[in-house]
């Protein structure tokens, strides 16, 4: 009989779970080490995109994979440029409440002007998640170019024109939204330094 002091033999399932857990910890540690190196991370991602584009150009195939990656990166860019709390949605909700006659204990709710109040820009998609998603998508796209299954024959100039039109329209709409609600999603200019003389 086995005594309670002896460790029980691990099952194959437990061994697999332990190795998966170890790999996940190593992956997270690697990501944690890369976090402060913003410029190097983006240069690496741009390098991966350059390798991917060279693969597409020289092989003259996988245009659908390239188009899918471009659309995905455009969606990531739009989420990166948009505020987490969209002022147009808040305005619509306030208008709906007024139309429905929503009242507080103090009387009917009136819209207030808060232009003088400082509200920091909080992104819907943080820079870290933007980088991580873009890098993963580029790696997956590179892997897709190794298989002939994803090499669907298409007339690629139509995809390029369609993407350019889509990009122009969505960016115009985003810029109009930024102008209307007076926000800039970038830190432009001199940063205030407090406590130094």
Phi, psi and omega in degrees: 000153180269139176273162183287346180283334182282138177289141180285148179292135182281144179279162178301326179295319178294324178294319178294316178298321179294319180290324176295318179296320178295318179295321178295320178296317178296319177298315179294322177296320178296315178298321179295324178290330181278343187307311184286348184266073187295310184296317181295322178299312182291326175295322176297318179294319176296324175297317177298318177296322178295317177298318179298314181294321175298320177299317180293314184294313184285329179274342182051054179199183178059039181291328178295320178297317179297317179296317178299318178296318180297317178296318180296316179295326176295318177297320177296318179298317179296318178294327178291326182276344184270147176287152180296320179252099186289121182295332179291324177291321178295322178295317179296318179296320178295318178295321178296320179296320180293319179295323181281351179079030179294133180231151173263186176292335183271001182118191182293146180279129179248146176293144180241152179267120182234038181290333184278348182278135179281124175232116181292152180279118177248122184283150174289325177237111181296160182302319181300313180293325176299311180297313183297316180293320179294319180293316178298316180297321179293318177296318178296320178295320176298319178295325179294333180283355176273351181247138178286347180298325184271359180271076181275128181288121178222161175274101191295330180299330177295318179295321180294314180296316180298318179294318180298318178295316179298317179297314181297316181293315182291323179289325176297316179296320180293319179293321176297321178296318179295321180290317182297318184259008170055059173226150177236121185280008181236155174272094181253136177100189183281136176274141181289135178245118183260144174087357179251145181243000000 
